[in-house]
Amino acid sequence: MTDIKNSKLTDSAAAGAETEKKLQASDSARQPYVELRHINKSFGDFQASNDVSFTVEKGSLVGLLGPSGSGKTTILRILAGLETADSGEIYINGKLVNNIPANKRGIGFVFQSYALFRYMTVFDNIAFGLRTKKVPKDEIEEKVNSLIDLVGLTGLNKRYPTQLSGGQRQRVAFARALATEPSLLLLDEPFAAIDAKVRKELRSWLKDLIQRVGITSIFVTHDQSEAIEVADQIIITNHGHVERSGSPIEIYSNPESSFVTKFIGQPTIIDNPGIFKGFSKIRETKSTAVLRPEFISVTKLNEPFRYQITSETGIVEKSFFRGGDFELKVRVNDQLLTVNRPITQERIVPGEEVRIFIRSLYLLDGDKAVTVLNDSLTNTDSTYII
Ligand SMILES: Nc1ncnc2c1ncn2[C@@H]1O[C@H](COP(=O)(O)OP(=O)(O)OP(=O)(O)O)[C@@H](O)[C@H]1O
């Protein structure tokens, strides 16, 4: 009897221990790989990092995005150990690294200007870190050759940096950063020195490469389309602090703060939005709103349109050909709005009177931004008083 009882107890204890183990495993899977807690950094009187806190999941690709001077590079340099924080903690893989020197943090770094050794071949550039670590020669040979293949530079082993294109040089820089198998890759404006077309190709190539290698990576950019296209998570910086963090879709479709609303997308800031048809419930004449081209439709006066009553007429002042569509600047109620007209539709030309329908806008209310729909699209009878 006792035996059976004991064995049952043992079984249930074992099951409990197993569940506990699983919970712990899932906890550690959820544990952030990188964590910054309340980081502050000043240069003289200037506070470049102001109470910066964020976490990064293992294996994710994070974009630090913000205007020039907002403190992106400072955060990256503090993480890398190239700069010391005045206060706050930096954790990598659960370990406090504040006092660990840069070369012991297991971090790979890619700079915007490639920073390749000019008098070394592609092979030697990539092998550099491994030779410093005294890795055996045949191991270096094997590893560097496989990295050269990985970054798509097969056959270019003996070329010097001056014999490569900008995109190829940056691929060498990635391979060199990956050679020592860092656990974290930091990239400072990695595409900035590369021309537009190659930059786009290199972006998707890098995203794919990082996913394949599975390395946690953080890159700095001031180019929102780069962050939106490449990152799993975007961290927006403003005046040295973190303004917002989230997935590209979350941030784009729900910017939440006034700053992010005015920063993301292609914003047109308008005053007194209550004068626009469909928005008369916005009472406060001193209010400000943000419009994006995708919130506005433009039609020729002779084209049928459903929401005539809540549409405006405006005069087209400028038209810019953008490839797939035309970007039009249309004067409505004395304000200049930006709208897009697909190339597949009948042309609208400067000087033409057009119909404009604003489907929604972001109304700025102090630090916050709220979405307001055109009356035609809502049945609610709410009044927006700010
Ligand atoms: N070593 C330094 N000494 C003094 N001021 C510095 C130093 N490094 C950075 N700063 C200042 O800190 C602020 C933030 O700089 P940081 O390079 O982090 O911004 P950023 O967002 O990366 O800008 P950018 O996009 O222009 O590179 C800037 O005003 C800069 O002048």
The ligand as a MOL file (V3000), in Angstrom:
LIG
                    3D

  0  0  0     0  0            999 V3000
M  V30 BEGIN CTAB
M  V30 COUNTS 31 33 0 0 0
M  V30 BEGIN ATOM
M  V30 1 N 31.7600 62.2160 -27.8330 0
M  V30 2 C 30.8370 63.1740 -27.8230 0
M  V30 3 N 31.0940 64.3950 -27.2930 0
M  V30 4 C 30.1550 65.3540 -27.2550 0
M  V30 5 N 28.9110 65.2290 -27.7370 0
M  V30 6 C 28.5920 64.0510 -28.2940 0
M  V30 7 C 29.5210 62.9660 -28.3680 0
M  V30 8 N 28.9010 61.9150 -28.9850 0
M  V30 9 C 27.6550 62.3300 -29.2570 0
M  V30 10 N 27.4570 63.5950 -28.8540 0
M  V30 11 C 26.2160 64.3840 -28.9750 0
M  V30 12 O 25.1450 63.5960 -28.4870 0
M  V30 13 C 23.9940 63.7560 -29.2960 0
M  V30 14 C 23.5080 62.4070 -29.7610 0
M  V30 15 O 24.4530 61.8990 -30.6930 0
M  V30 16 P 24.2450 60.5110 -31.4260 0
M  V30 17 O 25.3880 60.3290 -32.3590 0
M  V30 18 O 23.9940 59.4670 -30.4190 0
M  V30 19 O 22.8940 60.8060 -32.2170 0
M  V30 20 P 22.2660 60.0180 -33.4390 0
M  V30 21 O 20.8150 59.9190 -33.1420 0
M  V30 22 O 23.0000 58.7680 -33.6860 0
M  V30 23 O 22.5130 61.0710 -34.6010 0
M  V30 24 P 22.8610 60.8470 -36.1660 0
M  V30 25 O 21.6530 60.2050 -36.7950 0
M  V30 26 O 23.0760 62.2360 -36.6580 0
M  V30 27 O 24.0900 59.9910 -36.2290 0
M  V30 28 C 24.3740 64.6870 -30.4370 0
M  V30 29 O 23.8960 65.9850 -30.1380 0
M  V30 30 C 25.8840 64.6510 -30.4260 0
M  V30 31 O 26.4230 65.8840 -30.8490 0
M  V30 END ATOM
M  V30 BEGIN BOND
M  V30 1 1 1 2
M  V30 2 1 2 3
M  V30 3 2 2 7
M  V30 4 2 3 4
M  V30 5 1 4 5
M  V30 6 2 5 6
M  V30 7 1 6 7
M  V30 8 1 6 10
M  V30 9 1 7 8
M  V30 10 2 8 9
M  V30 11 1 9 10
M  V30 12 1 10 11
M  V30 13 1 11 12
M  V30 14 1 11 30
M  V30 15 1 12 13
M  V30 16 1 13 14
M  V30 17 1 13 28
M  V30 18 1 14 15
M  V30 19 1 15 16
M  V30 20 2 16 17
M  V30 21 1 16 18
M  V30 22 1 16 19
M  V30 23 1 19 20
M  V30 24 2 20 21
M  V30 25 1 20 22
M  V30 26 1 20 23
M  V30 27 1 23 24
M  V30 28 2 24 25
M  V30 29 1 24 26
M  V30 30 1 24 27
M  V30 31 1 28 29
M  V30 32 1 28 30
M  V30 33 1 30 31
M  V30 END BOND
M  V30 END CTAB
M  END
